[in-house]
């Protein structure tokens, strides 16, 4: 899981989500104790948050789309 922490203008800790593929950061402005809230916000913004094996995978909308296209191309090649 690619969570990162940053501080607001008052120095309070906040949570964000980082794409595991391209490194894009979504600043969710959720407070440090609201851990799951930033994941919910990411999903609402089109992110893919999923567990693969024993690790979490976070993909921004663009990387999520690229992954779906890659899977689609692989499937199409298998049925030809």
N, C-alpha and C positions, 0 to 999 in steps of 0.2 A: 504494500500500500504506500502510495506516495503522498503522504500528508506533509505539509510544511507549516511552520509557525512564523508569524511576523507580528509586528507591534503596530497598534494604531497610533494616532498623533498624540495620545496621552500616555503611551508606553504600555498599554494593556495588551496581553498576549491574545492573538487571534489565530484561527486555523484556516488553511487553504488546501487545495488539491492540485497536485502536479501530474501531468500526463506522463505515463511511463514510456511512451514512444517518442514524443517530440520535445518534452520538457515544458510545454505551455503551462502557465500557472493561472489557476482560477482563485482569485481573492474573494473568499466567501463572507468575510467580516463576521464570522461566528466566534464567540468567546471561547477561551481555552477549555472550559468545563463542558461545553456543548459539542462533544466529539462527533457524534453521529450526525449532527445537524449539517455540517459542511458536506458530508457525503450525499445527503438528501438534496441539498441545493445543487450539487454537481449533477445529479441524476435529472433534476428538473431542467437543467440547462443542456440536456442531451448527451451527457457523459455516460460511458459504459463503466460501471463499477462491478467487477465480478471476481470470483475466486477461481484461480486455475491451479489445481494441485494444492499445495500448502501456501501459496502466495496470492496476494490480491493484485489485480490488474486494473489500473485506472487509465481510460483513454478519453481524450477530448473528442468532441463531435467529428472533427476532420479525420482523426486517426481511427475512430470507430467506423466511419464510413469506408475508409481504406481497407480495414480488416474485413468488413462485410463483403466488399468487392472482391478481395483476394479469395475469400471462402467461396463466393459465387463462381469465380473463374475456375477454381480447382474442381468444384462440383460439375460444372459444365464440361470440363475436359474429361472427367471420368465417365460421363454418359455418352460421349461421342464415339 
